[in-house]
Amino acid sequence: MTTRPFTVADVMTKKVVAVRPDASFKEIVTAMERWKVTALPVLEGEGRVVGVVSEADLLLKEEFHDHRLGIVEQLRRRDATAKAGSDRAAELMTTPAVTVRPEASLPRAARLMATRRVKRLPVVDADGMIQGVVSRSDLLKVFLRSDGELADEVRRDVVARLFPLSRDRIEVSVDAGVVTLTGDVRDSTLIPLAERLARAVEGVVDVRCALTLATGA
């Protein structure tokens, strides 16, 4: 049976640092500094995510501190100027929050971060209740898997499944996350698939495929 792909739930941080909508500007800055984070979920009730307040939201106050805007620029940057004049999370936060579900795949979370230009995502259930937070560094945790663990998975889920008759003639080695496949197989059409499946194993950095067609196959 193929190993279940890693999901956001596998790598997310379950201990969440968050603020309430009535949190003050200073309380938000203090929490960010204390916990070394760049954004905080804003929660109401029993933990429903209603927004996210980030360093970018807070820096608007500094940006407009001594800069007087003309009428045209005030209209164009209405949201920014409103945040610059606010001192509570409810007015400072970005809403609706960009969130992800616990069962989402790691590639999906990474694409969401890239497209929405955020570094952290609140993880919520179907009701919007906070379950954890996933960051860019969390998504990289899969690359901390040991070489032995990766080799075992490639042997079990790639080699054994694709080449049940020639598996004993195939060697799988892993060095610093780079998988090397050597040996000969009876069906050369499966070689590209083997390389692709090995590359898809969570934590694999690269694949060097040196499989060849067995003589007389």
RAPEGI-V155833 format. One record per residue. N is the residue number from 1. RES is the residue in three letters. PHI is phi in radians with two decimals (* if undefined). PSI is psi as a letter, one per 20 degrees, with the letter a starting at -180 (none if undefined). Layout:
# RAPEGI-V155833
[[N RES PHI PSI] [N RES PHI PSI]]
This chain:
# RAPEGI-V155833
[[1 MET * p] [2 THR -1.20 p] [3 THR -1.06 p] [4 ARG -1.13 p] [5 PRO -1.05 q] [6 PHE -1.15 q] [7 THR -2.13 r] [8 VAL -1.00 h] [9 ALA -1.04 h] [10 ASP -1.29 h] [11 VAL -2.09 i] [12 MET -1.17 q] [13 THR -1.57 o] [14 LYS -1.47 h] [15 LYS -1.46 o] [16 VAL -1.77 p] [17 VAL -1.68 o] [18 ALA -2.46 r] [19 VAL -2.27 r] [20 ARG -1.59 r] [21 PRO -1.00 h] [22 ASP -1.58 j] [23 ALA -1.09 p] [24 SER -1.41 r] [25 PHE -0.93 g] [26 LYS -1.14 h] [27 GLU -1.09 h] [28 ILE -1.15 g] [29 VAL -1.08 g] [30 THR -1.10 g] [31 ALA -1.14 g] [32 MET -1.09 g] [33 GLU -1.19 g] [34 ARG -1.14 g] [35 TRP -1.72 j] [36 LYS 0.98 l] [37 VAL -2.15 q] [38 THR -1.85 i] [39 ALA -2.73 q] [40 LEU -2.32 p] [41 PRO -1.16 q] [42 VAL -1.89 p] [43 LEU -2.02 q] [44 GLU -2.24 r] [45 GLY 1.06 c] [46 GLU -1.52 j] [47 GLY 2.22 k] [48 ARG -1.42 p] [49 VAL -1.37 p] [50 VAL -1.96 i] [51 GLY 3.07 a] [52 VAL -2.40 p] [53 VAL -1.93 p] [54 SER -2.11 r] [55 GLU -1.00 h] [56 ALA -1.07 h] [57 ASP -1.13 g] [58 LEU -1.27 h] [59 LEU -1.19 i] [60 LEU -1.08 h] [61 LYS -1.12 h] [62 GLU -1.23 h] [63 GLU -1.04 g] [64 PHE -1.73 j] [65 HIS -1.01 g] [66 ASP -2.22 k] [67 HIS -2.12 o] [68 ARG -1.54 p] [69 LEU -1.63 q] [70 GLY -1.33 r] [71 ILE -1.04 g] [72 VAL -1.07 g] [73 GLU -1.21 h] [74 GLN -1.08 g] [75 LEU -1.20 g] [76 ARG -1.20 h] [77 ARG -2.04 l] [78 ARG -1.02 g] [79 ASP -1.11 g] [80 ALA -1.14 g] [81 THR -1.20 h] [82 ALA -1.13 g] [83 LYS -1.15 h] [84 ALA -1.11 h] [85 GLY -1.66 j] [86 SER -1.81 q] [87 ASP -2.40 j] [88 ARG -2.21 q] [89 ALA -1.00 h] [90 ALA -1.03 h] [91 GLU -1.61 h] [92 LEU -1.47 h] [93 MET -1.20 q] [94 THR -1.64 p] [95 THR -2.46 q] [96 PRO -1.24 q] [97 ALA -1.25 q] [98 VAL -1.44 o] [99 THR -2.21 r] [100 VAL -2.46 q] [101 ARG -1.53 q] [102 PRO -1.07 h] [103 GLU -1.48 j] [104 ALA -1.15 q] [105 SER -1.28 r] [106 LEU -1.14 g] [107 PRO -1.03 h] [108 ARG -1.09 g] [109 ALA -1.10 g] [110 ALA -1.12 g] [111 ARG -1.13 h] [112 LEU -1.12 g] [113 MET -1.07 g] [114 ALA -1.19 g] [115 THR -1.22 h] [116 ARG -1.67 i] [117 ARG 0.98 l] [118 VAL -2.19 q] [119 LYS -1.77 i] [120 ARG -2.45 q] [121 LEU -2.24 p] [122 PRO -1.14 p] [123 VAL -1.80 p] [124 VAL -2.22 q] [125 ASP -1.53 a] [126 ALA -1.09 h] [127 ASP -1.69 j] [128 GLY 1.40 j] [129 MET -1.51 p] [130 ILE -1.12 p] [131 GLN -2.06 h] [132 GLY 2.96 a] [133 VAL -2.38 p] [134 VAL -2.07 p] [135 SER -2.07 r] [136 ARG -1.01 g] [137 SER -1.15 h] [138 ASP -1.11 h] [139 LEU -1.15 h] [140 LEU -1.51 i] [141 LYS -1.06 h] [142 VAL -1.09 h] [143 PHE -1.41 j] [144 LEU -1.62 i] [145 ARG -1.08 q] [146 SER -1.24 q] [147 ASP -1.05 h] [148 GLY -1.11 g] [149 GLU -1.13 g] [150 LEU -1.14 g] [151 ALA -1.08 g] [152 ASP -1.06 g] [153 GLU -1.20 g] [154 VAL -1.13 g] [155 ARG -1.08 g] [156 ARG -1.32 g] [157 ASP -1.70 i] [158 VAL -2.01 f] [159 VAL -1.12 g] [160 ALA -1.11 h] [161 ARG -1.39 h] [162 LEU -1.47 h] [163 PHE -2.22 m] [164 PRO -1.10 h] [165 LEU -1.57 h] [166 SER -2.05 j] [167 ARG -1.04 h] [168 ASP -1.26 i] [169 ARG -1.72 j] [170 ILE -1.94 p] [171 GLU -1.86 p] [172 VAL -2.03 p] [173 SER -2.25 q] [174 VAL -2.34 p] [175 ASP -2.33 o] [176 ALA 0.95 k] [177 GLY 1.51 i] [178 VAL -1.65 o] [179 VAL -1.58 p] [180 THR -2.09 p] [181 LEU -1.93 p] [182 THR -2.31 q] [183 GLY 2.25 a] [184 ASP -2.16 q] [185 VAL -2.26 r] [186 ARG -1.51 h] [187 ASP -2.23 o] [188 SER -1.22 i] [189 THR -1.21 i] [190 LEU -1.53 i] [191 ILE -1.09 g] [192 PRO -1.06 h] [193 LEU -1.15 g] [194 ALA -1.06 g] [195 GLU -1.11 g] [196 ARG -1.16 g] [197 LEU -1.19 h] [198 ALA -1.14 h] [199 ARG -1.18 h] [200 ALA -1.41 i] [201 VAL -1.13 p] [202 GLU -1.02 p] [203 GLY 1.78 i] [204 VAL -1.31 p] [205 VAL -1.50 g] [206 ASP -2.80 r] [207 VAL -2.30 p] [208 ARG -2.00 o] [209 CYS -1.81 o] [210 ALA -2.11 k] [211 LEU -1.28 q] [212 THR -2.31 r] [213 LEU -1.36 p] [214 ALA -1.11 q] [215 THR -1.10 p] [216 GLY 1.44 j] [217 ALA -1.26 none]]
